[in-house]
Amino acid sequence: MFINVKSVVKKANVYFDGRVSSRTIILENGEKKTLGFMMKGEYEFAAGVEELMEVLNGEMKIKLENREKFETFKEGQNFIVPANSKFKVIVENFADYCCSYK
């Protein structure tokens, strides 16, 4: 999945009192990805740059800023978060994910 990893940031990115955490991976071509895990809960995130978010395991309900309803994404599915936007997430059990930043 990750070819030519240049570095891994060992320190976790921790959010929402530890209910969401991720690790950053930087590829040789400069691309940045995070591998993360969300526990049950409701969250709101802000995206500075466009993100491709892939659900690796579990599921999450997502409401993008320009949408009226939540949409469910399960293992193997993905979605794009526009740059300079916010999005809401509801996790009913757990979600394992990967974010790729443009």
The first five atom37 places (N, CA, C, CB, O) and aatype in JSON, in Angstrom:
{
  "aatype": [12, 13, 9, 2, 19, 11, 15, 19, 19, 11, 11, 0, 2, 19, 18, 13, 3, 7, 1, 19, 15, 15, 1, 16, 9, 9, 10, 6, 2, 7, 6, 11, 11, 16, 10, 7, 13, 12, 12, 11, 7, 6, 18, 6, 13, 0, 0, 7, 19, 6, 6, 10, 12, 6, 19, 10, 2, 7, 6, 12, 11, 9, 11, 10, 6, 2, 1, 6, 11, 13, 6, 16, 13, 11, 6, 7, 5, 2, 13, 9, 19, 14, 0, 2, 15, 11, 13, 11, 19, 9, 19, 6, 2, 13, 0, 3, 18, 4, 4, 15, 18, 11],
  "atom_mask": [
    [1, 1, 1, 1, 1],
    [1, 1, 1, 1, 1],
    [1, 1, 1, 1, 1],
    [1, 1, 1, 1, 1],
    [1, 1, 1, 1, 1],
    [1, 1, 1, 1, 1],
    [1, 1, 1, 1, 1],
    [1, 1, 1, 1, 1],
    [1, 1, 1, 1, 1],
    [1, 1, 1, 1, 1],
    [1, 1, 1, 1, 1],
    [1, 1, 1, 1, 1],
    [1, 1, 1, 1, 1],
    [1, 1, 1, 1, 1],
    [1, 1, 1, 1, 1],
    [1, 1, 1, 1, 1],
    [1, 1, 1, 1, 1],
    [1, 1, 1, 0, 1],
    [1, 1, 1, 1, 1],
    [1, 1, 1, 1, 1],
    [1, 1, 1, 1, 1],
    [1, 1, 1, 1, 1],
    [1, 1, 1, 1, 1],
    [1, 1, 1, 1, 1],
    [1, 1, 1, 1, 1],
    [1, 1, 1, 1, 1],
    [1, 1, 1, 1, 1],
    [1, 1, 1, 1, 1],
    [1, 1, 1, 1, 1],
    [1, 1, 1, 0, 1],
    [1, 1, 1, 1, 1],
    [1, 1, 1, 1, 1],
    [1, 1, 1, 1, 1],
    [1, 1, 1, 1, 1],
    [1, 1, 1, 1, 1],
    [1, 1, 1, 0, 1],
    [1, 1, 1, 1, 1],
    [1, 1, 1, 1, 1],
    [1, 1, 1, 1, 1],
    [1, 1, 1, 1, 1],
    [1, 1, 1, 0, 1],
    [1, 1, 1, 1, 1],
    [1, 1, 1, 1, 1],
    [1, 1, 1, 1, 1],
    [1, 1, 1, 1, 1],
    [1, 1, 1, 1, 1],
    [1, 1, 1, 1, 1],
    [1, 1, 1, 0, 1],
    [1, 1, 1, 1, 1],
    [1, 1, 1, 1, 1],
    [1, 1, 1, 1, 1],
    [1, 1, 1, 1, 1],
    [1, 1, 1, 1, 1],
    [1, 1, 1, 1, 1],
    [1, 1, 1, 1, 1],
    [1, 1, 1, 1, 1],
    [1, 1, 1, 1, 1],
    [1, 1, 1, 0, 1],
    [1, 1, 1, 1, 1],
    [1, 1, 1, 1, 1],
    [1, 1, 1, 1, 1],
    [1, 1, 1, 1, 1],
    [1, 1, 1, 1, 1],
    [1, 1, 1, 1, 1],
    [1, 1, 1, 1, 1],
    [1, 1, 1, 1, 1],
    [1, 1, 1, 1, 1],
    [1, 1, 1, 1, 1],
    [1, 1, 1, 1, 1],
    [1, 1, 1, 1, 1],
    [1, 1, 1, 1, 1],
    [1, 1, 1, 1, 1],
    [1, 1, 1, 1, 1],
    [1, 1, 1, 1, 1],
    [1, 1, 1, 1, 1],
    [1, 1, 1, 0, 1],
    [1, 1, 1, 1, 1],
    [1, 1, 1, 1, 1],
    [1, 1, 1, 1, 1],
    [1, 1, 1, 1, 1],
    [1, 1, 1, 1, 1],
    [1, 1, 1, 1, 1],
    [1, 1, 1, 1, 1],
    [1, 1, 1, 1, 1],
    [1, 1, 1, 1, 1],
    [1, 1, 1, 1, 1],
    [1, 1, 1, 1, 1],
    [1, 1, 1, 1, 1],
    [1, 1, 1, 1, 1],
    [1, 1, 1, 1, 1],
    [1, 1, 1, 1, 1],
    [1, 1, 1, 1, 1],
    [1, 1, 1, 1, 1],
    [1, 1, 1, 1, 1],
    [1, 1, 1, 1, 1],
    [1, 1, 1, 1, 1],
    [1, 1, 1, 1, 1],
    [1, 1, 1, 1, 1],
    [1, 1, 1, 1, 1],
    [1, 1, 1, 1, 1],
    [1, 1, 1, 1, 1],
    [1, 1, 1, 1, 1]
  ],
  "atom_positions": [
    [[0.82, -1.19, 0.0], [0.0, 0.0, 0.0], [0.86, 1.25, 0.0], [-0.93, 0.0, 1.2], [0.6, 2.17, -0.78]],
    [[1.88, 1.31, 0.86], [2.75, 2.48, 0.91], [4.12, 2.09, 0.4], [2.84, 3.06, 2.35], [4.87, 1.37, 1.06]],
    [[4.44, 2.56, -0.79], [5.73, 2.27, -1.39], [6.63, 3.47, -1.17], [5.59, 1.94, -2.9], [6.2, 4.62, -1.28]],
    [[7.88, 3.19, -0.85], [8.88, 4.25, -0.69], [8.53, 5.23, 0.43], [9.03, 5.0, -1.98], [8.48, 6.44, 0.21]],
    [[8.31, 4.71, 1.61], [8.07, 5.56, 2.78], [9.38, 6.23, 3.14], [7.5, 4.74, 3.98], [10.4, 5.56, 3.34]],
    [[9.35, 7.54, 3.22], [10.55, 8.31, 3.58], [10.68, 8.4, 5.09], [10.49, 9.72, 2.96], [11.77, 8.21, 5.64]],
    [[9.56, 8.7, 5.77], [9.63, 8.81, 7.22], [8.25, 8.59, 7.85], [10.18, 10.18, 7.64], [7.21, 8.74, 7.2]],
    [[8.28, 8.25, 9.12], [7.08, 8.07, 9.92], [7.24, 8.95, 11.15], [6.84, 6.56, 10.32], [8.25, 8.87, 11.85]],
    [[6.25, 9.8, 11.4], [6.26, 10.61, 12.61], [5.77, 9.72, 13.74], [5.37, 11.91, 12.45], [4.61, 9.32, 13.75]],
    [[6.64, 9.4, 14.67], [6.3, 8.44, 15.72], [5.25, 8.95, 16.69], [7.55, 8.07, 16.49], [4.42, 8.18, 17.17]],
    [[5.28, 10.24, 16.98], [4.32, 10.8, 17.92], [2.94, 10.86, 17.29], [4.77, 12.21, 18.38], [2.77, 11.32, 16.16]],
    [[1.95, 10.37, 18.03], [0.57, 10.33, 17.53], [-0.06, 11.72, 17.52], [-0.28, 9.38, 18.38], [0.25, 12.57, 18.35]],
    [[-0.94, 11.93, 16.56], [-1.85, 13.08, 16.56], [-3.05, 12.61, 17.37], [-2.25, 13.55, 15.08], [-3.72, 11.66, 16.98]],
    [[-3.34, 13.26, 18.49], [-4.41, 12.82, 19.38], [-5.46, 13.92, 19.48], [-3.86, 12.45, 20.78], [-5.13, 15.08, 19.75]],
    [[-6.73, 13.55, 19.28], [-7.84, 14.5, 19.3], [-8.96, 13.97, 20.18], [-8.36, 14.76, 17.86], [-9.04, 12.78, 20.48]],
    [[-9.82, 14.87, 20.6], [-11.05, 14.51, 21.32], [-10.76, 13.59, 22.51], [-12.03, 13.84, 20.37], [-11.32, 12.5, 22.63]],
    [[-9.88, 14.06, 23.39], [-9.55, 13.32, 24.61], [-9.1, 11.89, 24.34], [-10.74, 13.31, 25.54], [-9.38, 10.98, 25.13]],
    [[-8.4, 11.68, 23.24], [-7.87, 10.36, 22.92], [-8.79, 9.44, 22.16], [0.0, 0.0, 0.0], [-8.43, 8.3, 21.88]],
    [[-9.99, 9.91, 21.84], [-10.94, 9.05, 21.11], [-10.62, 8.94, 19.63], [-12.34, 9.56, 21.29], [-11.13, 8.06, 18.94]],
    [[-9.77, 9.86, 19.14], [-9.31, 9.83, 17.75], [-7.79, 10.0, 17.77], [-10.01, 10.95, 16.87], [-7.28, 10.91, 18.42]],
    [[-7.08, 9.12, 17.06], [-5.63, 9.28, 16.96], [-5.17, 8.84, 15.58], [-4.9, 8.47, 18.07], [-5.81, 8.03, 14.91]],
    [[-4.04, 9.39, 15.17], [-3.47, 9.02, 13.88], [-1.95, 9.16, 13.92], [-4.06, 9.89, 12.74], [-1.4, 9.82, 14.81]],
    [[-1.3, 8.55, 12.96], [0.15, 8.64, 12.77], [0.4, 9.14, 11.35], [0.85, 7.27, 13.01], [-0.31, 8.77, 10.42]],
    [[1.42, 9.98, 11.21], [1.73, 10.58, 9.91], [2.85, 9.82, 9.22], [2.12, 12.06, 10.08], [3.86, 9.46, 9.83]],
    [[2.64, 9.57, 7.93], [3.63, 8.92, 7.07], [3.93, 9.87, 5.92], [3.11, 7.52, 6.54], [3.02, 10.44, 5.32]],
    [[5.21, 10.04, 5.62], [5.62, 10.9, 4.51], [6.34, 10.01, 3.49], [6.54, 12.09, 4.99], [7.3, 9.32, 3.83]],
    [[5.86, 10.05, 2.25], [6.44, 9.24, 1.18], [7.61, 9.98, 0.53], [5.37, 8.88, 0.12], [7.74, 11.2, 0.69]],
    [[8.44, 9.26, -0.18], [9.61, 9.87, -0.84], [9.23, 10.98, -1.8], [10.39, 8.82, -1.58], [10.01, 11.92, -1.99]],
    [[8.04, 10.89, -2.41], [7.61, 11.93, -3.35], [7.03, 13.16, -2.63], [6.57, 11.36, -4.32], [6.55, 14.09, -3.28]],
    [[7.06, 13.15, -1.29], [6.56, 14.29, -0.5], [5.11, 14.17, -0.09], [0.0, 0.0, 0.0], [4.62, 14.98, 0.7]],
    [[4.4, 13.17, -0.61], [2.99, 12.99, -0.26], [2.87, 12.63, 1.22], [2.34, 11.89, -1.13], [3.66, 11.85, 1.75]],
    [[1.87, 13.22, 1.88], [1.65, 12.97, 3.3], [0.35, 12.19, 3.47], [1.6, 14.29, 4.1], [-0.66, 12.48, 2.84]],
    [[0.4, 11.19, 4.35], [-0.78, 10.39, 4.69], [-0.84, 10.25, 6.2], [-0.74, 8.98, 3.99], [0.17, 10.32, 6.89]],
    [[-2.05, 10.06, 6.7], [-2.2, 9.69, 8.1], [-3.01, 8.41, 8.18], [-2.88, 10.83, 8.92], [-3.97, 8.21, 7.44]],
    [[-2.6, 7.54, 9.1], [-3.34, 6.32, 9.4], [-3.93, 6.52, 10.78], [-2.43, 5.03, 9.34], [-3.21, 6.78, 11.74]],
    [[-5.27, 6.39, 10.89], [-5.89, 6.72, 12.15], [-6.99, 5.77, 12.57], [0.0, 0.0, 0.0], [-7.4, 4.87, 11.84]],
    [[-7.45, 6.02, 13.79], [-8.5, 5.21, 14.4], [-9.43, 6.12, 15.18], [-7.89, 4.12, 15.32], [-8.98, 7.0, 15.92]],
    [[-10.74, 5.92, 15.01], [-11.76, 6.67, 15.75], [-12.59, 5.71, 16.57], [-12.66, 7.5, 14.79], [-13.06, 4.68, 16.08]],
    [[-12.77, 6.06, 17.82], [-13.66, 5.29, 18.69], [-15.07, 5.86, 18.54], [-13.18, 5.35, 20.19], [-15.27, 6.89, 17.9]],
    [[-16.02, 5.19, 19.12], [-17.41, 5.63, 19.08], [-17.51, 7.09, 19.53], [-18.3, 4.72, 19.96], [-16.92, 7.47, 20.54]],
    [[-18.26, 7.89, 18.76], [-18.44, 9.29, 19.13], [-18.88, 10.15, 17.95], [0.0, 0.0, 0.0], [-19.05, 9.66, 16.83]],
    [[-19.05, 11.43, 18.24], [-19.39, 12.43, 17.22], [-18.29, 13.47, 17.22], [-20.79, 13.09, 17.49], [-17.87, 13.96, 18.26]],
    [[-17.82, 13.8, 16.01], [-16.66, 14.67, 15.86], [-16.9, 15.7, 14.76], [-15.41, 13.84, 15.56], [-17.71, 15.49, 13.86]],
    [[-16.17, 16.8, 14.84], [-16.15, 17.77, 13.75], [-14.7, 18.13, 13.49], [-17.01, 19.05, 14.08], [-13.95, 18.47, 14.41]],
    [[-14.31, 18.06, 12.22], [-12.94, 18.34, 11.81], [-12.93, 19.5, 10.82], [-12.28, 17.09, 11.2], [-13.92, 19.76, 10.14]],
    [[-11.8, 20.17, 10.74], [-11.58, 21.22, 9.75], [-10.44, 20.75, 8.84], [-11.23, 22.61, 10.43], [-9.42, 20.26, 9.31]],
    [[-10.64, 20.89, 7.54], [-9.63, 20.5, 6.56], [-9.04, 21.75, 5.93], [-10.23, 19.56, 5.48], [-9.77, 22.55, 5.34]],
    [[-7.73, 21.92, 6.04], [-7.07, 23.06, 5.4], [-6.81, 22.8, 3.93], [0.0, 0.0, 0.0], [-6.93, 23.7, 3.1]],
    [[-6.44, 21.55, 3.62], [-6.2, 21.15, 2.23], [-7.15, 20.02, 1.88], [-4.71, 20.72, 2.02], [-7.73, 19.39, 2.77]],
    [[-7.31, 19.76, 0.6], [-8.18, 18.67, 0.18], [-7.66, 17.34, 0.72], [-8.27, 18.61, -1.37], [-6.45, 17.1, 0.74]],
    [[-8.57, 16.5, 1.17], [-8.22, 15.2, 1.73], [-9.01, 14.09, 1.04], [-8.46, 15.18, 3.25], [-10.21, 14.24, 0.78]],
    [[-8.33, 12.99, 0.77], [-9.01, 11.77, 0.36], [-9.04, 10.91, 1.61], [-8.28, 11.04, -0.86], [-7.99, 10.55, 2.14]],
    [[-10.22, 10.57, 2.07], [-10.35, 9.77, 3.29], [-10.88, 8.4, 2.92], [-11.29, 10.48, 4.33], [-11.96, 8.27, 2.33]],
    [[-10.11, 7.35, 3.27], [-10.47, 5.97, 2.96], [-10.83, 5.25, 4.26], [-9.31, 5.24, 2.22], [-10.1, 5.36, 5.25]],
    [[-11.93, 4.53, 4.25], [-12.31, 3.72, 5.42], [-11.67, 2.35, 5.24], [-13.89, 3.62, 5.56], [-11.97, 1.63, 4.29]],
    [[-10.79, 2.0, 6.17], [-10.06, 0.72, 6.09], [-10.79, -0.4, 6.81], [-8.68, 0.88, 6.68], [-10.69, -1.56, 6.43]],
    [[-11.54, -0.04, 7.87], [-12.28, -1.01, 8.65], [-13.33, -0.25, 9.45], [-11.33, -1.85, 9.59], [-13.13, 0.91, 9.79]],
    [[-14.44, -0.9, 9.76], [-15.53, -0.23, 10.47], [-16.34, 0.64, 9.52], [0.0, 0.0, 0.0], [-16.37, 0.41, 8.31]],
    [[-16.99, 1.65, 10.09], [-17.75, 2.58, 9.26], [-17.92, 3.91, 9.97], [-19.13, 1.99, 8.9], [-17.77, 4.01, 11.18]],
    [[-18.22, 4.92, 9.17], [-18.46, 6.26, 9.69], [-19.53, 6.95, 8.88], [-17.16, 7.09, 9.68], [-19.66, 6.72, 7.67]],
    [[-20.29, 7.79, 9.54], [-21.28, 8.62, 8.87], [-20.66, 10.01, 8.73], [-22.65, 8.68, 9.67], [-20.14, 10.57, 9.69]],
    [[-20.71, 10.54, 7.51], [-20.04, 11.8, 7.19], [-21.05, 12.82, 6.69], [-18.94, 11.58, 6.14], [-21.93, 12.49, 5.88]],
    [[-20.93, 14.04, 7.17], [-21.71, 15.16, 6.64], [-20.74, 16.25, 6.24], [-22.77, 15.68, 7.68], [-20.18, 16.95, 7.09]],
    [[-20.53, 16.38, 4.94], [-19.67, 17.44, 4.43], [-20.38, 18.78, 4.57], [-19.28, 17.17, 2.97], [-21.61, 18.84, 4.64]],
    [[-19.6, 19.84, 4.6], [-20.13, 21.18, 4.82], [-21.21, 21.59, 3.81], [-19.01, 22.18, 4.77], [-22.15, 22.31, 4.16]],
    [[-21.09, 21.13, 2.59], [-22.03, 21.52, 1.54], [-23.17, 20.52, 1.35], [-21.3, 21.69, 0.24], [-23.91, 20.61, 0.36]],
    [[-23.33, 19.58, 2.26], [-24.38, 18.56, 2.15], [-25.39, 18.74, 3.27], [-23.77, 17.15, 2.2], [-25.08, 19.27, 4.34]],
    [[-26.62, 18.28, 3.02], [-27.67, 18.41, 4.02], [-27.8, 17.19, 4.91], [-28.98, 18.68, 3.35], [-28.27, 17.29, 6.04]],
    [[-27.37, 16.01, 4.4], [-27.54, 14.76, 5.15], [-26.21, 14.06, 5.37], [-28.5, 13.84, 4.42], [-25.23, 14.3, 4.66]],
    [[-26.21, 13.19, 6.38], [-25.07, 12.32, 6.61], [-25.11, 11.18, 5.6], [-25.08, 11.77, 8.06], [-26.18, 10.73, 5.2]],
    [[-23.94, 10.72, 5.18], [-23.81, 9.59, 4.27], [-22.9, 8.56, 4.95], [-23.24, 10.03, 2.87], [-21.88, 8.94, 5.53]],
    [[-23.24, 7.28, 4.88], [-22.47, 6.23, 5.52], [-21.39, 5.7, 4.58], [-23.38, 5.09, 5.97], [-21.65, 5.41, 3.41]],
    [[-20.17, 5.58, 5.11], [-19.03, 5.02, 4.38], [-18.5, 3.84, 5.18], [-17.91, 6.08, 4.14], [-18.26, 3.94, 6.38]],
    [[-18.32, 2.71, 4.48], [-17.87, 1.47, 5.1], [-16.52, 1.05, 4.53], [-18.91, 0.34, 4.9], [-15.98, 1.68, 3.63]],
    [[-15.99, -0.04, 5.1], [-14.71, -0.58, 4.67], [-14.62, -0.63, 3.15], [-14.5, -1.97, 5.26], [-15.53, -1.14, 2.48]],
    [[-13.53, -0.11, 2.61], [-13.31, -0.12, 1.17], [-13.85, 1.1, 0.44], [0.0, 0.0, 0.0], [-13.6, 1.27, -0.75]],
    [[-14.6, 1.95, 1.13], [-15.15, 3.15, 0.5], [-14.31, 4.37, 0.88], [-16.63, 3.36, 0.91], [-13.56, 4.35, 1.85]],
    [[-14.45, 5.44, 0.09], [-13.72, 6.67, 0.37], [-14.52, 7.88, -0.05], [-12.37, 6.66, -0.35], [-15.54, 7.77, -0.73]],
    [[-14.05, 9.04, 0.38], [-14.7, 10.3, 0.02], [-13.66, 11.4, 0.04], [-15.87, 10.62, 0.99], [-12.59, 11.27, 0.64]],
    [[-13.99, 12.5, -0.62], [-13.11, 13.67, -0.69], [-13.66, 14.75, 0.22], [-12.97, 14.19, -2.16], [-14.85, 15.06, 0.19]],
    [[-12.78, 15.33, 1.02], [-13.12, 16.49, 1.85], [-12.5, 17.7, 1.15], [-12.6, 16.34, 3.35], [-11.28, 17.74, 0.98]],
    [[-13.31, 18.69, 0.75], [-12.76, 19.87, 0.07], [-11.83, 20.67, 0.99], [-13.91, 20.76, -0.42], [-11.97, 20.66, 2.21]],
    [[-10.89, 21.37, 0.38], [-9.98, 22.25, 1.12], [-10.78, 23.35, 1.81], [-8.91, 22.87, 0.18], [-11.83, 23.78, 1.33]],
    [[-10.27, 23.8, 2.94], [-10.86, 24.91, 3.69], [-12.33, 24.69, 4.01], [-10.71, 26.21, 2.91], [-13.17, 25.57, 3.82]],
    [[-12.63, 23.49, 4.51], [-14.01, 23.17, 4.87], [-14.04, 22.4, 6.18], [-14.7, 22.35, 3.76], [-13.0, 21.99, 6.7]],
    [[-15.22, 22.22, 6.71], [-15.42, 21.42, 7.92], [-16.3, 20.23, 7.55], [-16.07, 22.27, 9.06], [-17.06, 20.28, 6.59]],
    [[-16.17, 19.17, 8.33], [-17.05, 18.02, 8.13], [-17.31, 17.36, 9.47], [-16.43, 17.02, 7.13], [-16.48, 17.39, 10.37]],
    [[-18.5, 16.76, 9.58], [-18.91, 16.08, 10.8], [-18.83, 14.58, 10.59], [-20.34, 16.5, 11.21], [-19.07, 14.08, 9.5]],
    [[-18.49, 13.88, 11.67], [-18.34, 12.43, 11.63], [-19.09, 11.83, 12.81], [-16.83, 12.02, 11.65], [-18.97, 12.3, 13.94]],
    [[-19.85, 10.78, 12.53], [-20.47, 9.98, 13.59], [-19.95, 8.56, 13.43], [-22.05, 10.03, 13.53], [-20.07, 7.95, 12.37]],
    [[-19.36, 8.04, 14.52], [-18.87, 6.67, 14.54], [-19.68, 5.93, 15.59], [-17.33, 6.61, 14.85], [-19.67, 6.3, 16.77]],
    [[-20.38, 4.89, 15.18], [-21.24, 4.15, 16.1], [-20.53, 3.0, 16.79], [-22.44, 3.62, 15.37], [-20.98, 2.53, 17.83]],
    [[-19.42, 2.53, 16.24], [-18.65, 1.46, 16.85], [-17.18, 1.84, 16.83], [-18.89, 0.1, 16.12], [-16.62, 2.2, 17.87]],
    [[-16.54, 1.76, 15.67], [-15.16, 2.21, 15.48], [-14.94, 2.45, 14.0], [-14.14, 1.17, 16.05], [-15.72, 2.0, 13.16]],
    [[-13.86, 3.16, 13.68], [-13.48, 3.37, 12.28], [-11.96, 3.46, 12.19], [-14.15, 4.65, 11.7], [-11.32, 4.21, 12.93]],
    [[-11.41, 2.69, 11.29], [-9.99, 2.68, 10.98], [-9.87, 3.35, 9.61], [-9.37, 1.19, 10.99], [-10.59, 2.98, 8.68]],
    [[-8.98, 4.35, 9.48], [-8.99, 5.13, 8.24], [-7.6, 5.55, 7.8], [-9.86, 6.36, 8.43], [-6.63, 5.47, 8.55]],
    [[-7.53, 6.01, 6.54], [-6.32, 6.59, 5.98], [-6.72, 7.89, 5.29], [-5.61, 5.6, 4.97], [-7.67, 7.92, 4.51]],
    [[-5.98, 8.96, 5.58], [-6.19, 10.25, 4.91], [-4.97, 10.54, 4.03], [-6.42, 11.41, 5.94], [-3.83, 10.42, 4.49]],
    [[-5.22, 10.91, 2.79], [-4.17, 11.34, 1.88], [-4.41, 12.81, 1.59], [-4.16, 10.5, 0.55], [-5.52, 13.23, 1.26]],
    [[-3.36, 13.59, 1.72], [-3.48, 15.05, 1.6], [-2.94, 15.51, 0.27], [-2.76, 15.77, 2.74], [-1.87, 15.07, -0.15]],
    [[-3.67, 16.39, -0.38], [-3.26, 16.9, -1.71], [-2.37, 18.11, -1.55], [-4.5, 17.26, -2.56], [-1.92, 18.68, -2.54]]
  ]
}
